[in-house]
Amino acid sequence: MNELEAYVKDAERLGFFAAAPLDMCALEARPEIRMLCAPDKCESYGKTWVCPPGCGELPECAARLAGFHAALLIESKYEHVDTGDLVYMKVLAAEHNRRLLALRELVAREHPKVWFLSTGSCEFCEKCSYPSAPCQKPEILRGSVSAYGLDVERICESAGVEYAFAAGTVRYIAFLLI
């Protein structure tokens, strides 16, 4: 079993619905996806280090992605969810992110510079220090999939992982980079 296959098994043990190795070429920073992070489209714009403009311009994001040599796609899937219950949706996102941190900790034993991107904005601090002070938790600072211009549907398809919207189903996607 190679290293990425071992991390897929670790992800499964942690309770992720799916995990698959990715071709790094699939992680293409696309301007049309980044546009979803515009101030008139996203309430997190300008409020965290994870979101624009705090995360940097798209070419900076692309350069950061290029600094890694391998990636895993990781998915949490929740069914029978009232997607109108935003409080519960935040609970599910927090659960997904806690599992990501646990996986990151496992991978960091061999790859100390492991990093991940996940859906949405960062929620590890009660209030983000952006823009007045540096990130309060830089060791767990992650990227935002949309802010990095990543086309989740296309990437999932390239990895053979189902990704479809369905009533009552919530999917959180993340990418672990080493």
Contacts in CASP RR format, 6 or more apart in sequence:
PFRMAT RR
TARGET T0000
AUTHOR 0000-0000-0000
METHOD contacts of the structure
MODEL  1
MNELEAYVKDAERLGFFAAAPLDMCALEARPEIRMLCAPDKCESYGKTWV
CPPGCGELPECAARLAGFHAALLIESKYEHVDTGDLVYMKVLAAEHNRRL
LALRELVAREHPKVWFLSTGSCEFCEKCSYPSAPCQKPEILRGSVSAYGL
DVERICESAGVEYAFAAGTVRYIAFLLI
1 9 0 8 1.000
3 70 0 8 1.000
3 110 0 8 1.000
4 21 0 8 1.000
4 70 0 8 1.000
4 72 0 8 1.000
5 21 0 8 1.000
7 19 0 8 1.000
7 72 0 8 1.000
7 103 0 8 1.000
7 106 0 8 1.000
7 107 0 8 1.000
7 176 0 8 1.000
8 19 0 8 1.000
8 20 0 8 1.000
8 21 0 8 1.000
8 72 0 8 1.000
10 103 0 8 1.000
10 106 0 8 1.000
10 107 0 8 1.000
11 19 0 8 1.000
11 72 0 8 1.000
11 74 0 8 1.000
11 103 0 8 1.000
12 19 0 8 1.000
14 99 0 8 1.000
14 102 0 8 1.000
14 103 0 8 1.000
15 76 0 8 1.000
15 99 0 8 1.000
16 74 0 8 1.000
16 75 0 8 1.000
16 76 0 8 1.000
16 99 0 8 1.000
16 103 0 8 1.000
17 75 0 8 1.000
17 76 0 8 1.000
17 77 0 8 1.000
17 171 0 8 1.000
18 73 0 8 1.000
18 74 0 8 1.000
18 75 0 8 1.000
18 77 0 8 1.000
18 161 0 8 1.000
18 162 0 8 1.000
19 72 0 8 1.000
19 73 0 8 1.000
19 74 0 8 1.000
19 75 0 8 1.000
20 72 0 8 1.000
20 73 0 8 1.000
20 159 0 8 1.000
20 160 0 8 1.000
20 161 0 8 1.000
21 70 0 8 1.000
21 71 0 8 1.000
21 72 0 8 1.000
21 73 0 8 1.000
21 159 0 8 1.000
22 70 0 8 1.000
22 71 0 8 1.000
22 72 0 8 1.000
22 73 0 8 1.000
22 155 0 8 1.000
22 158 0 8 1.000
22 159 0 8 1.000
22 175 0 8 1.000
23 158 0 8 1.000
24 65 0 8 1.000
24 68 0 8 1.000
24 69 0 8 1.000
24 70 0 8 1.000
24 71 0 8 1.000
26 71 0 8 1.000
26 154 0 8 1.000
26 155 0 8 1.000
26 158 0 8 1.000
26 159 0 8 1.000
27 65 0 8 1.000
27 71 0 8 1.000
27 148 0 8 1.000
27 150 0 8 1.000
27 155 0 8 1.000
27 175 0 8 1.000
27 177 0 8 1.000
28 62 0 8 1.000
28 150 0 8 1.000
28 151 0 8 1.000
29 58 0 8 1.000
29 59 0 8 1.000
29 61 0 8 1.000
29 62 0 8 1.000
29 65 0 8 1.000
29 148 0 8 1.000
29 149 0 8 1.000
29 150 0 8 1.000
30 149 0 8 1.000
30 150 0 8 1.000
30 151 0 8 1.000
31 58 0 8 1.000
31 149 0 8 1.000
33 146 0 8 1.000
33 149 0 8 1.000
33 150 0 8 1.000
33 151 0 8 1.000
34 52 0 8 1.000
34 58 0 8 1.000
34 61 0 8 1.000
34 146 0 8 1.000
34 147 0 8 1.000
34 148 0 8 1.000
34 149 0 8 1.000
35 41 0 8 1.000
36 42 0 8 1.000
36 146 0 8 1.000
37 44 0 8 1.000
37 45 0 8 1.000
37 51 0 8 1.000
37 52 0 8 1.000
37 144 0 8 1.000
37 146 0 8 1.000
37 147 0 8 1.000
38 45 0 8 1.000
39 45 0 8 1.000
39 46 0 8 1.000
42 51 0 8 1.000
42 146 0 8 1.000
44 50 0 8 1.000
44 51 0 8 1.000
44 120 0 8 1.000
44 121 0 8 1.000
45 51 0 8 1.000
45 52 0 8 1.000
45 53 0 8 1.000
46 52 0 8 1.000
46 53 0 8 1.000
46 54 0 8 1.000
46 130 0 8 1.000
46 131 0 8 1.000
47 121 0 8 1.000
47 128 0 8 1.000
47 130 0 8 1.000
48 54 0 8 1.000
48 121 0 8 1.000
48 122 0 8 1.000
48 128 0 8 1.000
48 130 0 8 1.000
49 55 0 8 1.000
49 122 0 8 1.000
49 128 0 8 1.000
49 129 0 8 1.000
49 130 0 8 1.000
49 135 0 8 1.000
49 141 0 8 1.000
50 120 0 8 1.000
50 121 0 8 1.000
50 122 0 8 1.000
50 141 0 8 1.000
50 142 0 8 1.000
50 143 0 8 1.000
50 144 0 8 1.000
50 147 0 8 1.000
51 121 0 8 1.000
51 122 0 8 1.000
51 144 0 8 1.000
51 147 0 8 1.000
52 147 0 8 1.000
54 130 0 8 1.000
54 131 0 8 1.000
55 61 0 8 1.000
55 143 0 8 1.000
55 144 0 8 1.000
55 147 0 8 1.000
55 148 0 8 1.000
58 148 0 8 1.000
58 149 0 8 1.000
61 147 0 8 1.000
61 148 0 8 1.000
61 149 0 8 1.000
62 148 0 8 1.000
64 148 0 8 1.000
65 148 0 8 1.000
65 177 0 8 1.000
68 115 0 8 1.000
68 177 0 8 1.000
68 178 0 8 1.000
69 178 0 8 1.000
70 177 0 8 1.000
70 178 0 8 1.000
71 175 0 8 1.000
71 176 0 8 1.000
71 177 0 8 1.000
71 178 0 8 1.000
72 175 0 8 1.000
72 176 0 8 1.000
73 155 0 8 1.000
73 156 0 8 1.000
73 159 0 8 1.000
73 161 0 8 1.000
73 173 0 8 1.000
73 174 0 8 1.000
73 175 0 8 1.000
74 100 0 8 1.000
74 103 0 8 1.000
74 116 0 8 1.000
74 173 0 8 1.000
74 174 0 8 1.000
74 175 0 8 1.000
74 176 0 8 1.000
75 156 0 8 1.000
75 161 0 8 1.000
75 163 0 8 1.000
75 171 0 8 1.000
75 172 0 8 1.000
75 173 0 8 1.000
75 174 0 8 1.000
76 92 0 8 1.000
76 95 0 8 1.000
76 96 0 8 1.000
76 99 0 8 1.000
76 171 0 8 1.000
76 172 0 8 1.000
76 174 0 8 1.000
77 169 0 8 1.000
77 170 0 8 1.000
77 171 0 8 1.000
78 92 0 8 1.000
78 169 0 8 1.000
78 170 0 8 1.000
78 171 0 8 1.000
79 168 0 8 1.000
79 169 0 8 1.000
80 168 0 8 1.000
81 88 0 8 1.000
81 89 0 8 1.000
81 92 0 8 1.000
81 168 0 8 1.000
81 169 0 8 1.000
81 170 0 8 1.000
82 88 0 8 1.000
82 168 0 8 1.000
83 89 0 8 1.000
83 168 0 8 1.000
83 170 0 8 1.000
89 170 0 8 1.000
90 123 0 8 1.000
92 170 0 8 1.000
92 172 0 8 1.000
93 119 0 8 1.000
93 120 0 8 1.000
93 123 0 8 1.000
93 172 0 8 1.000
94 123 0 8 1.000
96 118 0 8 1.000
96 172 0 8 1.000
96 174 0 8 1.000
97 118 0 8 1.000
97 123 0 8 1.000
97 124 0 8 1.000
97 142 0 8 1.000
100 116 0 8 1.000
100 118 0 8 1.000
100 142 0 8 1.000
100 174 0 8 1.000
100 176 0 8 1.000
101 140 0 8 1.000
103 176 0 8 1.000
104 114 0 8 1.000
104 116 0 8 1.000
104 140 0 8 1.000
104 176 0 8 1.000
107 114 0 8 1.000
107 176 0 8 1.000
107 178 0 8 1.000
108 114 0 8 1.000
111 178 0 8 1.000
113 178 0 8 1.000
114 176 0 8 1.000
114 177 0 8 1.000
114 178 0 8 1.000
115 142 0 8 1.000
115 143 0 8 1.000
115 176 0 8 1.000
115 177 0 8 1.000
116 142 0 8 1.000
116 143 0 8 1.000
116 174 0 8 1.000
116 175 0 8 1.000
116 176 0 8 1.000
116 177 0 8 1.000
117 142 0 8 1.000
117 143 0 8 1.000
117 144 0 8 1.000
117 145 0 8 1.000
117 148 0 8 1.000
117 150 0 8 1.000
117 174 0 8 1.000
117 175 0 8 1.000
117 177 0 8 1.000
118 142 0 8 1.000
118 143 0 8 1.000
118 144 0 8 1.000
118 145 0 8 1.000
118 172 0 8 1.000
118 173 0 8 1.000
118 174 0 8 1.000
118 175 0 8 1.000
119 144 0 8 1.000
119 145 0 8 1.000
119 146 0 8 1.000
119 152 0 8 1.000
119 172 0 8 1.000
119 173 0 8 1.000
119 174 0 8 1.000
120 144 0 8 1.000
120 145 0 8 1.000
120 146 0 8 1.000
121 144 0 8 1.000
122 128 0 8 1.000
122 141 0 8 1.000
122 142 0 8 1.000
122 143 0 8 1.000
122 144 0 8 1.000
124 137 0 8 1.000
124 140 0 8 1.000
124 141 0 8 1.000
125 136 0 8 1.000
125 137 0 8 1.000
128 135 0 8 1.000
128 136 0 8 1.000
129 135 0 8 1.000
129 136 0 8 1.000
135 141 0 8 1.000
145 152 0 8 1.000
145 173 0 8 1.000
145 174 0 8 1.000
145 175 0 8 1.000
150 175 0 8 1.000
152 163 0 8 1.000
152 173 0 8 1.000
153 163 0 8 1.000
155 173 0 8 1.000
155 175 0 8 1.000
156 162 0 8 1.000
156 163 0 8 1.000
156 173 0 8 1.000
157 163 0 8 1.000
163 171 0 8 1.000
163 173 0 8 1.000
END
